Structures are given as structure tokens and as C-alpha cells.
Amino acid sequence: MGTIVAIQAELVEEFDMFEDWMEKYEYIIDLGKQLEVLEKCHEKDENLVQGCTSKVWLVCEVEDDKLFFKANSNAMIVKGLVYILITVFSGLSAKEILSTDLNILKQLNLTEIITPNRQSGVTGMIKRIKEYATALNAKG
């Protein structure tokens, strides 16, 4: 797993390959198809992310002081956005996550094609990820 900066740069490069918004949209949906299956037992209310129009379940596992995230959504485009966030944040320490002020949609030039409601959902997912990091940091 690389640094947040390296991971973001790689994602920016991937999205820069696409000429128009429809190609980017299709790519986000394709990324969502790569999302690791979340066990049904995790799809419960306490794992729902607030602020998402679609249902998004997000869980965190800690291994060797690194946070690893798993998630699922009931919407294909959101699954792709979840995949992007998990790619960026999984495998990082709480300190790395908390020290990053991240607007991934802006960096990937996706703010024009992602609806405000979906952008709000991404913000909610990032907030939840940072809450997990804050809780781990407080234990540490």
C-alpha cells in the first residue's frame, strides 16, 4: 500500500485518461464491480453511513495499527465511489488518515459529474472513516 499522495496521484492519472464525463461515469461503475463483497451480517443500521441518499454500509478492521475498510452500497455508482475511498484510505494508520484533508472528488475532477447528493454521501463516508481513525487514535 502506498502513501495517500501516491494513491491519489494514481487515481488522478487514471481518471485523466477519459475524455468525457460519460466515460468517467462508466469507469466509476466498473470500479464498483470490483468492490469486495461485504458479508450480509455487516449490512445493519449501525454500519449505515449518514448523509448518503443510497444505503452505504461501512465497517473498519484494525490490523497492526492500520485501518482496513469494507463497504457496500445498493447503488452501482455509489459502489464505485466507495471503492475509490476504500482504495485511498485502507491500509493507513489513524494518524495518516486524520492528517489528510481530502476532497477526492475535486482532485479527480468529478465534482461536475457527481450530483450534490452523491457528493454529500462521499463527505459522509469520509467523515465516518475519520471517526474510525479518531477512535483508534484515542486508544493509541
C-alpha positions as CSV (number, residue, x, y, z in Angstrom):
1,M,0.0,0.0,0.0
2,G,1.4,3.4,-0.9
3,T,1.0,6.8,0.7
4,I,-2.2,8.8,0.3
5,V,-0.4,11.2,-2.0
6,A,0.8,8.3,-4.3
7,I,-2.6,6.6,-4.3
8,Q,-4.4,9.9,-5.1
9,A,-1.9,10.7,-7.9
10,E,-2.5,7.2,-9.4
11,L,-6.3,7.7,-9.3
12,V,-6.0,11.2,-10.8
13,E,-3.9,9.7,-13.7
14,E,-6.5,7.0,-14.3
15,F,-9.4,9.5,-14.5
16,D,-7.4,11.9,-16.7
17,M,-7.3,9.2,-19.4
18,F,-11.0,9.7,-20.0
19,E,-12.2,12.4,-22.4
20,D,-15.8,12.9,-21.3
21,W,-17.9,12.7,-18.3
22,M,-19.8,9.6,-19.6
23,E,-16.5,7.6,-19.8
24,K,-15.7,8.6,-16.2
25,Y,-19.1,7.6,-15.0
26,E,-18.8,4.2,-16.7
27,Y,-15.4,3.8,-15.1
28,I,-16.7,4.6,-11.7
29,I,-19.4,1.9,-12.2
30,D,-16.8,-0.6,-13.3
31,L,-14.7,0.2,-10.2
32,G,-17.8,-0.6,-8.1
33,K,-18.0,-4.0,-9.6
34,Q,-14.5,-4.7,-8.1
35,L,-15.7,-3.9,-4.6
36,E,-15.0,-6.8,-2.3
37,V,-18.2,-8.5,-1.1
38,L,-19.3,-7.3,2.3
39,E,-20.8,-10.1,4.4
40,K,-24.6,-9.6,4.9
41,C,-24.1,-9.6,8.7
42,H,-22.4,-6.2,8.4
43,E,-25.3,-4.7,6.5
44,K,-27.1,-3.4,9.6
45,D,-28.2,0.0,10.8
46,E,-25.2,0.7,13.0
47,N,-22.9,0.5,9.9
48,L,-25.0,2.7,7.7
49,V,-23.3,6.0,6.7
50,Q,-25.3,9.1,7.4
51,G,-25.7,11.7,4.6
52,C,-25.9,9.2,1.8
53,T,-29.1,9.1,-0.3
54,S,-28.3,5.5,-1.2
55,K,-27.6,2.9,1.5
56,V,-23.9,2.6,2.3
57,W,-22.6,0.2,4.9
58,L,-19.0,0.8,6.1
59,V,-17.0,-1.3,8.5
60,C,-13.5,-1.0,9.7
61,E,-11.0,-3.6,10.8
62,V,-7.7,-2.8,12.5
63,E,-4.6,-4.8,11.9
64,D,-1.1,-3.8,13.1
65,D,-2.4,-0.2,13.8
66,K,-3.6,0.1,10.2
67,L,-7.3,0.6,9.3
68,F,-8.9,-1.5,6.6
69,F,-12.3,-0.7,5.3
70,K,-15.0,-2.8,3.7
71,A,-18.2,-1.4,2.4
72,N,-21.2,-2.0,0.2
73,S,-24.0,0.1,-1.3
74,N,-27.3,-0.6,-3.0
75,A,-26.4,1.8,-5.9
76,M,-23.9,1.0,-8.6
77,I,-22.4,4.5,-9.0
78,V,-22.0,4.7,-5.2
79,K,-20.3,1.4,-5.1
80,G,-17.7,2.9,-7.4
81,L,-17.3,5.9,-5.2
82,V,-17.0,3.6,-2.1
83,Y,-14.3,1.6,-4.0
84,I,-12.3,4.8,-4.6
85,L,-12.5,5.8,-0.9
86,I,-11.5,2.4,0.3
87,T,-8.6,2.3,-2.1
88,V,-7.4,5.7,-0.8
89,F,-7.8,5.0,2.9
90,S,-7.4,1.3,3.6
91,G,-4.0,0.2,5.0
92,L,-3.2,3.6,6.5
93,S,-2.7,4.5,10.1
94,A,-5.1,6.6,12.1
95,K,-2.6,9.4,12.1
96,E,-2.2,9.4,8.3
97,I,-6.0,9.5,7.8
98,L,-6.5,12.3,10.4
99,S,-3.7,14.4,9.0
100,T,-5.3,14.4,5.5
101,D,-7.8,17.0,4.4
102,L,-9.2,15.2,1.4
103,N,-11.6,16.3,-1.3
104,I,-11.1,13.3,-3.5
105,L,-13.9,14.2,-5.9
106,K,-12.4,17.6,-6.7
107,Q,-8.9,16.1,-7.1
108,L,-10.3,13.6,-9.6
109,N,-12.3,16.3,-11.4
110,L,-15.5,14.5,-10.6
111,T,-17.4,17.3,-8.9
112,E,-19.1,18.3,-12.2
113,I,-20.5,14.9,-12.9
114,I,-21.4,13.7,-9.4
115,T,-24.6,15.0,-8.1
116,P,-24.6,17.2,-4.9
117,N,-26.5,14.4,-3.1
118,R,-23.8,11.9,-4.0
119,Q,-21.1,14.4,-3.1
120,S,-22.8,14.7,0.3
121,G,-22.7,11.0,0.6
122,V,-18.9,10.9,-0.1
123,T,-18.4,13.5,2.6
124,G,-20.4,11.3,4.9
125,M,-18.2,8.3,4.1
126,I,-15.0,10.3,4.7
127,K,-16.5,11.6,8.0
128,R,-17.2,8.0,9.1
129,I,-13.7,6.9,8.1
130,K,-12.2,9.8,10.1
131,E,-14.4,8.8,13.1
132,Y,-12.9,5.3,13.0
133,A,-9.4,6.8,12.8
134,T,-10.2,9.1,15.7
135,A,-11.4,6.2,17.9
136,L,-8.3,4.2,17.1
137,N,-6.0,7.2,17.7
138,A,-7.7,7.8,21.1
139,K,-6.9,4.2,22.1
140,G,-3.3,4.5,21.0
